[in-house]
Amino acid sequence: MQTIIENSIDNGTATLTANDPRTTPMPMSRDEIYKKVQGVLVDALGVDEEEVTPNAVIKDDLGAESIDFLDISFRLEKAFGIKIGKGEMMPENLDKDPNFVQGGKVTPVGIAELKKRMPHSDFAEFEKDPQVEKMSRLFTVDAIVNYIQGKLNAA
């Protein structure tokens, strides 16, 4: 690999080319992503590090409220240098669509839509009893780690 360093005598700066290993970030391991996500959640929600486990539900176990999700998104964007579109990590207003929800339960079409919008979540338990009030259980620490890992790998 060729590395070119240009020195400027005028201002004493050095420019590294794009193929220089010092300018190419190493891919993060899943454990590194998890640790960073854990730190974001500890800071955003004021919880103890031990509470932020892979299976912890952001709302139910860690006490996040709707305003916290925006804060968490901003902190994740900053921590990982990514952009998270509105409703991208956790779909919004899906529970209000009669095609997706009927009688307080998410329909099969709704579950398919959730899976499409949230490929980072584990649906195994939710599919057994797809009550709308249990949708928040799809949003776990592990789901965030999966989401971030997917974003970083796509970049």
Secondary structure as GFF3:
##gff-version 3
##sequence-region A 1 155
A	DSSP	beta_strand	5	7	.	.	.	ID=ss1
A	DSSP	beta_strand	14	16	.	.	.	ID=ss2
A	DSSP	alpha_helix	30	45	.	.	.	ID=ss3
A	DSSP	three_ten_helix	49	51	.	.	.	ID=ss4
A	DSSP	alpha_helix	66	80	.	.	.	ID=ss5
A	DSSP	three_ten_helix	94	96	.	.	.	ID=ss6
A	DSSP	beta_strand	101	102	.	.	.	ID=ss7
A	DSSP	beta_strand	105	106	.	.	.	ID=ss8
A	DSSP	alpha_helix	108	117	.	.	.	ID=ss9
A	DSSP	alpha_helix	124	128	.	.	.	ID=ss10
A	DSSP	three_ten_helix	132	138	.	.	.	ID=ss11
A	DSSP	alpha_helix	141	154	.	.	.	ID=ss12
###
